[in-house]
Amino acid sequence: MTPSKLLLLLALALFTGFNSSAADKRILLIAGKVSHGPGDHEFRAGVLLWQECLKSVPGIRVEVHTNGWPHADSVFDGASAVVIYADGGAGHPAIQGDRIKLIDSLAAKGVGIGCAHYGVEVPAGDPQKAMWRWIGGAYENQFSVNPMWQPIYQNLPKHPIANGVGSFGLVDEWYFNMRWNENATGVTHILTDSPSDDVRDGPYVYPAGPYPHIVAASGRRETMMWVYDRPDGGRGFGFTGGHKHVNWHNDNFRKIVLNAILWLAKVEVPANGVASKVTAGQIAANLDPKKDSANIANVAGHWDVEVQIGGNTGNPKFAFVQAGMNLLGRYEGLFGQREVTGQVRGKDVNFSLTGEYEGNPVKVRYKGKVQDDGSLAGGLEFESDQGITEATWTGRRTH
């Protein structure tokens, strides 16, 4: 082979390789500025986790931009999808300056637009109309509501972003009663449930409510995640959860958003959804430095607990994942296996679960404190239709 032919072959190989890389779909994940308390609104940690979970998916290149917005508009050139996980309202990063025009121009090219948690809220008027154009619906202050509650998601519709997603329920600030573009078609409601009257009665996170129109809608199913097939051929989605960073440890909670990101970019979603495994260490990584973060006790890990009640002893086991002040855990004991949610404030620890005993629901609430030797101790309540029974408990971390 002559030197000239060898150089030609090498050039072709490099050119082909470059084209392959250039063909990857670019997905931009935009994280908002530091917000809320430790473990809440962890936008930077959240998008970095998504990026890590998506890195094994072929045909995409995922870029993270933190602190509210990319440094230059040119960053959006060639993007296939943009996801905004940030504080909203009047300070929403996508409505500052001339950014509505920028996002409109991207949408006109078929770029997918997604918004998560507070990122689905903008003021009524032109910003809301823009959000309608991009994702089909939006949170409207004092029309929509933001209670902390636990919907149960099951029987999801047949849609690519639901691929491989099983039933799940997590306590989060799940917004509902979105303001929809009444003239729009193409909205598919993905995560839905009927809030109880107690949830509708409030309090909401802010303002506390209750709102008469929310209370009056008793029994109505509400939407906490939706997708939008836009008339321009692009796609959009809104996801109202994501207040508590620790919830990204739940496989189904995480998968439905990872699936949605692929769908947004018009990348085929695997039949079983995006596969990812997340450790407790990954959940605790990349959290924003916030006031009092250093003063929160770390109770992550596995615990053996002893419960003393009326001369009897129980020995449940717990496994906790922690992000800032929030806990997500697993209980194994008298009530079988149950999910646990809770918080840590300083050395004060509280967590709860719902079980069933002899066919009757039982709410179990633990309150305790981290002791000087690292153990836990406190009191708990069992609440059923028979009333409230009190007990004491201690716990030691095994690993």
N, C-alpha and C positions, 0 to 999 in steps of 0.2 A: 504493500500500500504506500502510495506516495505521501509525503508530508502534507501536501495541499489537500488530499482527500481525507487524511486523518483530521486535519483542522476543521474541515467541513462537517465531518461526522460529529466532532466534539461540539461544534457550534449548534448543530441541529439538536443534539442531546440537551444542551443547556437551554436552548430556546423552548424545547418541548417541556422541560422541567419548569421553566418560568411560567409558561402558559398554564400548567396544572395548578401551580400555586395561585396564580392570578384568578383562576376560576373558582376558588373557594369563596363561599358566601361570607361577607363581612358583617358581623353582628356587633353593634355598639351597646354596651351596658353603661348607663349613666347613673352614678350614685350621688345622692344629695349630700349637702353639708351636714356636719355633726348636729344631732338633734336628740331631744328627750334624754331619759335617764339610762343608766348602764343596762345593756341588753335589749333596749327598745329602739326602734328606728335605726338599726345598725346597717345602714345602706351600703357602706363600703364593704363591710364584712360579708354582707349578703351577696353582692354582685361578684366579689372575689370567689365566693363559694360556688356560685353558679358557673363561673368561668372554669373552675377546677373540675366540676362535674361534667362539663361539656367538652373537655379537651380531647377525649377519646372518640368523639363523633367525627367521622370523616366528612370532608367537603365544606367545613366551616372554619372561620377564623374569628375568635371572640376577643374583643378589645374592651378593657375597662377604663372608664374615665370617672375620676372621683372629684370631690369638692364642688359638686353642683352642675358643672357643664364643661365640655371640651374647651381647650384653650383657643381654638380657631374653628370657623365654620367649615374650613377645608377638610376637617376630620371626617365630616359626613359624606364626602365624595366617595361614591362607589359602595356605600352601605346598602345592605339588603334589609336590615331591620335595626330599629332603635328601641331600647327598653329603658324607661325612666322609673327609677325607684328612689323617690325623694319626697320631701315635704311639699305640700301643695298649697291651695288657697291662693291669696294674692301674691305670695312669694314663689309660686310654682316656677321652676327654672325654664320651662318651655314657653312661658308667656311674657318673659322679660324682653324689653327692647323690640327688635324686629324678628324675634325667634318664631312667632306664629307664621310669618311669611316663609321663613326657612323650612319649618316642618311641613307647611302646605306644599312647598316645592318638592320636598322629598316624597310626600304622599302621592303627588301627581305623577311621580316616576315609578310608583308601585312599591315604595319602601314601606315595610311593616312598622307599625307604631304600637308599643305596648306600655301600659302604666300600671304600677303596683302600689298598693296601700294608699297613703296620703297623696300619692301621685295621681290618683283618679279625681282629685278635687281641684276645681278652679272656680273663680267667681262667675256668677250668672252674667249673661251678656255675650260679648264677642269672644271672650276666652272659652266659655261653655260651648258656643257654637263651633269653635275650632276643635274642641275635644270631641264633639259629636261627629265632626268630619273624620277625625282620626280613629276613634275607637267606638263610636256609636252611642255612648252614654257617659255620664259623669256624676260625681257626688255634688250635691247642692246643699250648702249650709242651711240648716233648719228646715230643709225638705227631706233630705236623706238623714240617716242616723248612724252613730258609731258606738254601739254598746260593746262591752267585753262579754262574750258569750261563746257557747260551744254548740254550733250546728253539727248535725250528722249528715254527711254526704254519702249517698248510696244511689244505686240505679242511675249512674251517670249516662248522659245521652251518647249515642254512637257518633263519635267525632275523634279525629286524630289526636287531639290533645288529651283525650281521656284514655288513650291506649295504655293498658297495663296498670291503670289507677284503680285501686280497690276502695272499699268503703273506709271512711275515716272521719274523725271528729276531734277537733282541738280547740282549746280556749284561745281566742285571739280577739282583737278589735275588728270584728267582721262588719264592715259597713253594709248597709242595705237601703232599699228604696231609692235607687238611682233615678236621676232625671234622664229619661231617654229621648232621643230625637224621634218625635212621633211620626215624622215623615220617612224615617229610614227603614229599609228592609235589610236583611242580612245579619241581624243579631241572633246569635245562638246562646242560650242560657246554659251554662255548664255546671256550676256549683250552686245548688238551690236547696233551701229547706224552709220550714215554717217556724219562725221564732215563737216561743211560748208567750203567753200574755205577760208573764213576769218580765221577759226581755223587752217587750214593747212598752211596758210601764216604766222602764228605766230603773236606775239612772243610766243615761248615756255618758260616754266619756266627756264630751263637751259639745254644746251646752247640755246640762244634765237632763233637760226635758221633764216630763214626757210631752210629746207632741200629740194633740188630739187626732190628727190624721193617721199617725202611726198606730195609736191605740185602737182606732176604729177599724183598722184592717186586720183584726184578729183572724188567725187561721190562714191567711194568704201566704203562699210560697213567695220567697224573696230570692233575689239573685246576688251571689257574692263573687262570682266570676263569670265572664262572658267573652265571646269572641265576635268579631265583626268582619264580614266579607264586604269590603267597601265597593262602591260603584266604580271607582277608578281601577279596580283590579287588585288593589293592595289589601292588606289585612291589618286588623287591630285586635287588641285584647285589653280587658281591665280585670285586675285581681285585687280584691279589697282587703285580703289578709296580709300578713307580713309585719305586723306590729312587733311581735316577739321573735327575736332572732333564733331563739332556741328551737322554735317549731320547725326550722329547716332540717332538723335531725329526723323528722318523720318522713319516711320514704314516699308516701302518697302525696303529702303536702308539697314536697320538693319536686316530685316527678311531674305533677301536673303543670308546674311553672316551667320546668325544663322542656317539657313537650311543647308548651305554648311558644317558647322562644324559637324552637326549630320551625314550628308551623308558621310563625310570623315571617320568617325568612324564606318561606316556601321550600323548606328542606323536608324530605320525607321523614315522618316520625316513625321509629321502629314499632313493629306490631305490639311489642310488650312495653313500649315507652322507653325513655332514656334510662339506662341502667347506671346507677351510681351508688356508692357506699360512702357514708360520712361518719367519721369518728367523733367522739366527744371532744378530742383535742382540736379537730378542725372547727367545730362549733365555737370553741372558746378563742379561736385565733382571729386576729385582725380587728378586734373590737375597738371602737374609738375610745380614746382616753376621755373620761368624763368625770365630773365631780363625784366624789365618794366611791369611785370604782375600787380604789385600793382598800377601802374599809369593809368590803363585802366578803364575808367568809366563803371559802370554797368548800362545797359539800358534794361535789361531783364524785361519782364512784359507786361502789356497791356497799350496802349496809345491811347488817343483821340487827333486827329490832326485837325488843322484848316488850310486850304489852301486858300490863297488870290491870285486871278488871274483876272486881268482886271475888278475889281469892283465886282466880283463874289466870293462866298465862298463855299468851299467844306469841308466836315467833315468825312474823312476816319478814320478807326480804324486799329490799328496795334497790333499784339502780337509778342513779340520777345523772342527767346531762345538764350542764349549767352554762348560761351565757349572761354575764352581768348579774342582775338580781333575779333572773327568771330560771325556773327549774322545769324540766320535762323528765318524767320518770316512768318506771315500770314497777308494779307491785306484784308480789306473789305470796299468797297466803290463803286465809279462810275464804276469801271471795274469788279465788282463782287468780288469773292474771288480769290486771287492770292498768290502765294508763293513769298517770299521776301528773298533776300540775301544781306549781307552787312558786314561792318567792323567798329570797333571802335578803334581809335588810340589816346590815351590820352583822351581828351574830344571831339575830332572830330569824328563825326558820319556820315557815308554815307551808303545808301542802295538803292536798285533798284528793279523794277518789270517790267514785260511786260504785257500790257493790250490790249484791242481792243475797238475802238470807231468808230461806224458807219461802221463796216466792215474792218477798217484799223488798223494794228498793231501800238501800241504806246509804246515807251520805256520811263519809268518814273524814274528819278534819283534824289534822295534826298541827299542834303549835309547840315549838320548843326553842332551845337555845344551844348554841355551840359552847361546850364546856371547856375549861382550861386545858384538859387533856385531849381535846379534839373530838370527844364523844358528843352525842346529842342527848338531850333529856327534855321532857315536857309533858303536856297533857293532851288528850284528844277527846273528841266527841263522836259518838255514833248517833245519827239522827234517822229515825224511821217514823212510820205512822203511829208507833207506840210511844213516841216521845224521844228525849235525849238521854243517853247514857254516857257518863264520863269515865275516863280511865287515865292511867299514866303510862309513859313509855320511855325507854332509853334505846340508844342505838350506837353501834360501833362499826366503823368503816373496815371492811375486810380487804378491799383493794380498789 
